[in-house]
């Protein structure tokens, strides 16, 4: 199965330590270029995440962002250091008495003092394991989206291949008539000087001209390249570069067909082929 290089996926896991959310998105790129935005608590897992991407993907500019919100920030239970708070209240009362109630200390002031509200110590190992799990979930969704888009791209390319083969068949059917028509026209033009030319030499010149405008070889190569593209699509995997090369070969044959054209019909077929090839090339730029 072929894959697109553009995709987006998001996964989040809420646990005792808080919320872990991972997002993966990618766009077209000639090579694999991963980028990471991780909170400080997850910096140690950047290398495993990078290696996991390299094992799974081959092309694309991939951005990975993981976000962590601690349980306290999500409205978790507040842990109060009662002993410290009691000491602070006693100290405040003593100072208040000494200063004759100059500026009484209220509860809010006490809560703001360092250490009164204790933060739970984060289990870094468990947090990183949760982040890895969230990343794997997002990566699974990400690859599935790439494959769905890849299947659609393959369908669009196959449609254009069918149209190409229809144009090739049109030219193939018309070519004998085109050759006969131009042979007749040449003979008519030379009728006035035919007696002055050697009949055998004249026939050789006509055959040579017919060979120059014959596009059978180009049509055969177009057919061969179309068959190879279909084989590559069926094989699947990272085939974007190979398909791009085959587009260049198709374009070369279509150009040759146009340069050999001696009729409006074959010229139009050449133009139509190049339009279809360009449409496929645009789609292939998005294939991994």
N, C-alpha and C positions, 0 to 999 in steps of 0.2 A: 504494500500500500504506500502511495506517495503522500507526503505531508506538505502543507503550506508552511511558510515561515512566519506568518502573522497569527497571533493567538493571544488570549488573555484568560487567566484563571485566578480564582481567589479561594482561600480556605482559612477558616478560623477555628480555634479550639479554646474553650473556656475551662480553666481548671482552678485548683486551689490557689495557685500562685498568681492567677490573673488571666488575661486574654492574650493569646498569640494569634496574629493574623498574618498570612503570607500571600503576596500577590506576585504573579509571574506574567510578564507581557513581552512580546517580541515583535520585531519588524524585520524587513529584508536586510540581508548583509551577505557579502561574498564569503565570509568565514564565520566561525562561531566567536562571538564577542560578548561574554557574560559580564554583567555589572551588578553589584550588590549594595543595598542600603540596609544595614542591620544595626539594632541598638547595641550598646556596649556589652550588655549581658550575653549577647549571642555572637560576639565577634569570633569566638573560638571555633564556631562551626562553619565559618565561611569557606574554608578549604574543602571540607567534606561536601558542602553544597555545590561548590564549583566543580569538583570531580564528578559528582552525580550528574550534573548537566553535560559534562563532556562525554560521559558514558552513554547518554541518552540522545543528545542532539549533535548535529554536525554543522549546521549553518544558522545564521540569524543573530541579530543584536538583541540579546535577552537581558531584561532588567528584572531583578528579584528584590522585592522589598518585604521585610518582616517587621511587624510592629508589635510592641509589648506594652500592655497596660497592667500595672500591678493591681492586685486585688483591692488594696486600700483605695486606689484611685477610682475603682469601680463601685465603691460603697461598701467595702468590707467592714468587719467588726473592728472598732477602735480598741487598742490595748493601752490602758492607762497605767503608768507606773505610780501606784498609789503611795508607796513609801516616799518617793521623791516629791510627789505633789504635797504630801503632808509636811514634809520638811520645809518646802518652799512657802507654804501657807504660814507655818510657825515663824519662819524668818521674816516674812512680809509683815506679820502682826507685830513682831518685835520692832522692826524698822518703823512701822506705822506709829507705834507708841512713842518711839524716840523722836520722831519728827512731828509729834502732836497732830496726827491725822492730816498731814500736809497733802498727800496724794495716795489715797487708798488703792490697794491692788485688788482688781476684780478677777473673776474666774477666767475670763478670756485672756487676760494678761498672763495668768499662770499657764494656761494651755499652750501659749505661744513659746514658752521657754523650752530650750533644747532638752530632750530626754523625757519630758512629761508624757508625751504620746510616743509609744514605742512602735517602730515599724517591724513587721515580721521579717526575719532574715530569709532571703530568697534561696531556695534550693536550686543552685545553678545547674546541677546535673539534670534534675527533673525538668527544669525549664528548657534546657537545650534539647532534651529528648522530645518534649512536646513540640518545640519548634521544628525539629526534624520530621515529626509526624505530620504537622500542618504543611510543611513543604512538600512531602511526598503526596499528600492528598491534592494539593494544588498542581503538582507536576502531572499527576494522572489525568486531571481534568484538562490541563494545558495540552498534553499530547493528544487526547481525544479530540479536542477542538482542531488541532493541526491536521489530524487525520480526516475529520469531517470536511474541512475546507479543501484538503488535498484531493479527496474523492470528487468534490464538485469541480475543482480545476481540471482533473482528469477527464471528467465528462465533457466540459467545455472544449478541451483540446480534441477529444475524440470527434465531437461534432464538426469541428473545422477540418479535421483529417478527412472525414466523409465528403465534405464539400470540395476539398482539394482533389480527391480521387474522381469526383464527378467532373471537375474541370479538365483533369488529365484525360479522362475518357472522351470528353467532347473533342479535344484536340486530336486524339488518336483516331477517332472516327472521321474527322474532317480532313486529316492530313493527305490521304490518297487523292481526294478531290482537289485539294489545294495544289498538289504537285502536278496533277493532270492539267489543271487550269493554267498554271504558269508555263508548263511545257507547250501548251497550245498557243499561248500569247507570245512566247519566244519565237515559235515557228512563224507566226503571222508577221512579226516584226522583221524577220529575216527573209521573208518571202522574196523581197526584191533582190537580195544579194545571194540567195541560196545557190543559184547556179554557179556563182563564182567561188563557193566554198566546197571543200571536200565533204561529201555527205557523212562519212565516218567521223571526221573531225567535229562536224557540227553536232552529231549525236553525243560524242564524248563531252563536248562543252555543256550540252543540256543535262547530261547525267551528273557532271561536276556541280553545276548550279543546283540541281535537285538535291544533291548530297549536302550542300552548304545550308540549304533551308530545311532539311529534314531534321526533326526534333525527336525522333524515336528514341535516341540514346538518352536525351534529357528526360523524357517521360518515363523511361525505364528506371533511371536513377531516382526520380521523384517517387516512383512507386516503391522502390527499395528502401528509401529513407522513411517513407510513411510506415512501412512494415516494421522497420527498426524502432521507430518511435512507439508504435503500439506494443512491441515486445518489451521495451524499457518501462513503459507505463504499467504493464502487467507484472513485471518483475518487482517494481516498487523499490522502497528504500530511498537513499539520498541520491537522486538522479537528476537534480536540477542542472548541474554543470553539463552532464552528458546531453540532456535535452536542448540546452542552449547551443551546444556545438552542432547538433543536428538541424537546428533552426538556421544556422549559418549555411549549412550545406543545401538545405531546401531553397534558401534565398538565392544562392549561387545558380542553381539549376533554373529557377524562375527567371532570373536575369538573362541567362543564356537563351531561354525560350523566347524572351522578348526581343533580344537582339537578332534572332534568326527569323522573327515574324515577318511574313510577307502578305498578311491579310489582317483585316480589322478584327475578325473573330479571334484569331490566335493572339493578337495584341491585347484584346480585352481579357482573354483567359490568363495571360501573363500578369496583367494588372490585378486581376481577381486573386490569383495565387499569392501575389506579394502582400495583398491586403490581409488574406487569411493567415499567412506566415507571421506578419507583424502582430496580429491579434494573439496568436499563440505565443509569440515571444514575450508579450506583455504579461500573459498569464504565467509563463514559465519563470519569469523573474521572481515570482513569489513562491516557487517550489524549492523545498530544501534540497 
